[in-house]
Amino acid sequence: MKNQRRFVYGRFAIFLTAAVFAIVALLNLAVGRLEQTNAWAVDVNGLNATDFDEATLDVLKLVKDDVHIYTVYQAGTENALRVQVESILEKYHALNRHIHVANIDPVTEPARISQLAGETELAEGAVIVANADESRIRIYNRDEYFGTTTYGNYHFTYLYLERYVTSALVYVTSSVTPHVFFLTGHGEIPPEACTLLAQALETRNYEVLSLDLTAQADQLGQNDAIIIADPSRDLADEEAAKLKSWLGTGGRLMVSLGYQIDTTGLPNLMKILDYYQLAYGEGVVYEDENETSRYWNGSTLNLVPELNSEHEITARLIEIGSANLIVPQARPIQPVQFPEAGTVYTKLLTTSSRAMAVTGSEKGNPGVQTLALAMLDADENLEKEKDIRIILMDSAYLLADSNLLYYCYNLNFTVTAIDWLINSSATVDVSSKVMTNSTLTIPDSGTAVRIGVITIAVIPLCIAIIGIIVWRRRRRL
């Protein structure tokens, strides 16, 4: 009888265990499905890759047309990055049903790859974003959105997938792409020397191009922007006339002149600026030695400007904690004495009240020096696309490739300034996902041996002893 009860009890226990396993398995499948369809996934790996930026959520609300996102993986490829990439893309689909996600196998579907990529080289891990008729396509290879980098003793893992995909969504669902032109033909800083700026603009959905005003002025559209950076030769009369005419219809212009540029050799460009009451001063700006917080690295030429907390450009930088700019070897920008009605001039970057401009051996009077200035001539009918917007800057270090674009927020300032210039809804800014690698470093071989002995021998032995003690006590019960 006693054995029979044990048998019944044992059979019931087995049945109950099997039932619990089945319920847990079904619950796991159900929750997993709900997680996929409702974007419930929580990322705990430090990158927060599935924790979308507010800008992405705003873009997703505006997508009303079908968009297809394709990954490029072979059927047998299984790795952690693919899992993470697919999790991110499935969240796009979960938050907007117009977005469809699928994989293309490059081995079994090479024709489909060629149809979408054309002559673009694709590697496994690429992501393709296309509109419904595939007339607008963006392609990102794995190395563009994922990798590791090193700065000094710090190692970082970056994942730019959300930034790129969200920018691509804006591009493929828009009919117009804003253009940023680098003026060429006058000894300017070439676009090739501004690759960091160009890359930052392209990820925000701008198309970055070179411009020859003599032959390509007809390419300029309303709300496009032109960057003129340190020209050593003046505009021809015909070029100046085209530039002035385009500006008057709602053009956007950014001019940067370093202290070494002789403005007397640029009369046509200066006349255009003067028409809008804008002008550069002469010399180079030095900060006062006692204003130690307003210069960097012991040099009063390396200015740390104060940002205007009220203008849209600089207020945004202050808000996101990007107010640390360094502007070396800057030339002063002249203050506007008598602004015209309806035109707003705003000092964006300024020095302390004790800075001065020095020309050769001549020192100017101490006072607040302007390092960047924004002008807005708003359309009288409040049609923003007809606004005339101009920004003056005074240092190549705000534009050209240099270590300062990495180590401080000069690049952020210039990109944000161009955002303000163009004022387009077809651009987007999504923060990058970056994680400091926290790999445990073993200092020497002796430490490695000790750790090995503890993990391989001591810990398992302790567990075995505890298990034997518990087993012997239960046998006595």
Residue pairs with C-beta under 8 A, 6 or more apart in sequence:
34 40
35 41
36 90
36 94
37 94
38 94
39 50
39 90
39 91
39 94
39 95
41 50
41 87
41 91
42 50
43 49
43 50
43 51
43 87
45 84
45 435
46 435
46 438
47 157
47 159
47 433
47 434
47 435
48 433
49 84
49 87
49 88
49 159
49 161
49 162
49 433
50 87
50 88
50 91
52 91
52 95
52 162
53 162
53 166
53 430
53 431
55 166
55 428
55 429
55 430
56 162
56 166
56 430
57 95
59 166
59 169
59 170
59 428
60 92
60 95
60 96
60 99
60 169
61 96
62 173
63 96
63 98
63 99
63 169
63 173
64 98
64 173
65 98
65 131
65 132
65 173
66 98
66 99
66 100
66 131
66 132
67 98
67 99
67 100
67 129
67 130
67 131
67 132
67 169
67 172
67 173
68 99
68 100
68 101
68 102
68 128
68 129
68 130
68 131
68 132
69 89
69 92
69 93
69 99
69 100
69 101
69 102
69 127
69 128
69 129
69 165
70 101
70 102
70 103
70 104
70 116
70 127
70 128
70 129
70 130
71 82
71 85
71 86
71 89
71 101
71 102
71 103
71 104
71 125
71 126
71 127
71 128
72 103
72 104
72 106
72 113
72 122
72 123
72 124
72 125
72 126
72 127
72 128
73 82
73 103
73 105
73 124
73 125
74 105
74 106
74 107
74 124
75 105
75 107
75 108
77 124
81 125
81 142
81 146
82 125
84 159
85 125
85 127
85 161
86 101
88 161
88 162
88 165
89 101
89 127
89 165
90 101
92 99
92 101
92 165
92 169
93 99
93 100
93 101
99 169
104 112
104 113
104 116
104 128
106 113
106 122
106 124
113 122
115 134
116 128
116 130
116 134
116 137
116 139
117 128
117 139
120 139
121 141
122 139
122 141
123 141
123 142
123 143
124 142
125 141
125 142
125 146
126 139
126 140
126 141
126 142
127 139
127 140
127 145
127 161
127 164
127 165
128 137
128 138
128 139
128 140
129 137
129 138
129 139
129 165
129 168
129 169
129 171
129 172
130 136
130 137
130 138
130 172
131 137
131 172
131 173
136 171
136 172
136 174
137 172
138 164
138 167
138 168
138 171
138 172
140 161
140 164
140 165
140 168
144 160
144 164
145 159
145 160
145 161
145 163
145 164
146 158
146 159
146 160
146 161
147 157
147 158
148 155
148 156
148 157
148 158
148 437
149 155
149 156
149 158
150 156
151 406
154 436
155 436
155 437
155 439
156 434
156 435
156 436
156 437
157 434
157 435
157 437
158 432
158 433
158 434
158 435
159 432
159 433
159 434
160 203
160 432
160 433
161 433
162 430
162 433
163 203
163 430
163 431
163 432
164 203
166 428
166 430
167 203
167 204
167 205
167 428
167 430
170 205
170 426
170 427
170 428
171 177
171 205
171 426
174 205
174 426
176 426
177 205
177 206
177 207
177 426
178 205
178 206
178 207
178 223
178 224
178 225
178 422
178 424
178 426
178 427
179 206
179 207
179 208
179 209
179 219
179 221
179 224
179 225
180 201
180 206
180 207
180 208
180 209
180 224
180 225
180 227
180 418
180 422
181 209
181 210
181 211
181 219
181 220
181 224
181 225
181 226
181 227
182 188
182 190
182 191
182 194
182 208
182 209
182 210
182 211
182 226
182 227
182 229
183 211
183 213
183 226
183 227
183 228
183 229
183 231
184 190
184 191
184 210
184 211
184 212
185 212
185 213
185 214
186 231
186 232
186 233
186 234
186 235
187 230
187 231
187 232
187 233
188 228
188 229
188 230
188 231
188 232
189 229
189 230
189 256
189 396
189 399
189 400
190 210
191 198
191 208
191 210
193 400
193 401
194 229
194 399
194 400
194 401
195 401
196 401
196 405
196 411
197 399
197 400
197 401
197 405
197 411
197 414
197 415
198 208
200 411
200 415
201 208
201 415
201 418
202 208
204 415
204 419
204 427
204 428
204 429
205 426
205 427
205 428
206 418
206 422
206 427
209 219
211 219
211 220
211 226
213 235
213 239
213 242
213 243
214 236
214 238
214 239
217 239
217 242
217 246
220 226
220 246
220 251
222 249
222 250
222 251
222 385
222 386
223 250
223 252
223 385
223 422
223 423
223 424
224 251
224 252
224 422
225 252
225 253
225 254
225 418
225 421
225 422
226 243
226 251
226 252
226 253
226 254
227 254
227 256
227 399
228 253
228 254
228 255
228 256
228 269
229 256
229 396
229 399
229 400
230 256
230 257
230 258
230 261
230 396
231 261
231 266
231 269
232 261
232 265
233 265
233 266
234 265
234 266
234 267
234 268
234 269
235 243
235 266
235 268
235 269
235 272
236 268
237 268
239 268
240 268
240 269
240 271
240 272
243 251
243 253
243 272
244 272
244 275
247 253
247 272
247 388
247 390
248 388
249 386
250 379
250 385
250 386
250 387
250 388
251 388
252 388
252 389
252 390
252 421
252 422
253 389
253 390
253 391
253 421
254 390
254 391
254 393
254 417
254 418
254 421
255 269
255 273
255 390
255 391
255 392
255 393
256 392
256 393
256 394
256 395
256 396
256 398
256 399
257 263
257 280
257 331
257 392
257 394
258 329
258 331
258 394
258 395
258 396
259 282
259 283
259 284
259 285
259 329
259 330
259 331
259 394
261 331
263 270
263 280
263 282
270 279
273 279
273 280
273 390
273 392
276 343
276 375
276 377
276 388
276 390
277 336
277 337
277 338
277 339
277 340
277 343
277 345
278 333
278 334
278 336
278 373
278 375
278 390
278 392
279 333
279 334
280 331
280 332
280 333
280 334
280 392
280 394
281 331
281 332
281 333
281 334
281 357
282 331
282 332
282 357
282 359
283 331
283 332
283 357
283 358
283 359
283 360
283 362
283 364
284 301
284 329
284 330
284 331
284 357
284 358
284 359
285 301
285 303
285 330
285 331
285 332
285 351
285 355
285 356
285 357
285 358
285 369
285 371
285 394
286 300
286 301
286 355
286 356
286 357
286 358
287 294
287 295
287 300
287 301
287 303
287 304
287 351
287 352
287 354
287 355
288 294
288 300
288 352
288 354
288 355
288 356
288 366
289 300
290 354
291 352
291 354
291 355
293 304
294 303
294 304
294 305
294 306
294 351
294 352
294 355
295 301
295 302
295 303
295 304
296 302
296 303
296 304
296 326
299 328
301 328
301 329
302 326
302 327
302 328
303 326
303 327
303 328
303 330
303 351
303 355
303 371
304 324
304 325
304 326
304 327
305 325
305 327
305 349
305 350
305 351
305 371
305 372
306 349
306 350
306 351
306 352
307 314
307 317
307 318
307 323
307 325
307 348
307 349
308 314
308 315
308 346
308 347
308 348
308 349
308 350
309 315
309 318
310 346
311 346
311 348
311 374
312 420
313 348
313 374
313 413
313 416
313 417
313 419
313 420
314 323
314 348
314 349
314 413
316 416
317 323
317 409
317 412
317 413
317 416
322 409
322 412
322 413
323 409
324 408
324 409
325 349
325 408
325 409
325 410
325 413
326 397
326 404
326 407
326 408
326 410
327 349
327 371
327 394
327 395
327 397
327 398
327 410
328 395
328 397
328 404
329 395
329 397
330 369
330 371
330 394
330 395
331 357
331 394
331 395
332 357
332 364
332 369
332 370
332 371
332 394
333 369
333 370
333 371
333 372
333 373
333 392
333 394
334 370
335 347
335 370
336 345
336 373
339 345
342 377
342 378
342 380
343 375
343 376
343 377
343 378
344 375
344 376
344 378
345 373
345 374
345 375
346 373
346 374
346 375
346 376
347 370
347 372
347 373
348 371
348 372
348 373
348 374
348 391
348 417
349 370
349 371
349 372
349 413
350 368
350 369
350 370
350 371
351 368
351 369
351 371
352 368
353 366
353 367
353 368
354 366
354 367
355 366
355 367
355 368
355 369
356 363
356 364
356 365
356 366
356 367
356 369
357 364
357 369
358 364
371 393
371 394
371 395
372 391
372 392
372 393
372 394
372 398
372 413
372 417
373 391
373 392
374 389
374 390
374 391
374 417
374 420
375 388
375 389
375 390
375 391
375 392
376 387
376 388
376 389
377 387
377 388
377 389
378 384
378 387
379 385
379 386
379 387
384 423
387 423
389 420
389 421
389 423
391 417
391 420
391 421
393 399
393 414
393 417
397 404
397 410
398 410
398 413
398 414
399 414
404 410
405 411
415 429
419 427
419 429
442 448
442 451
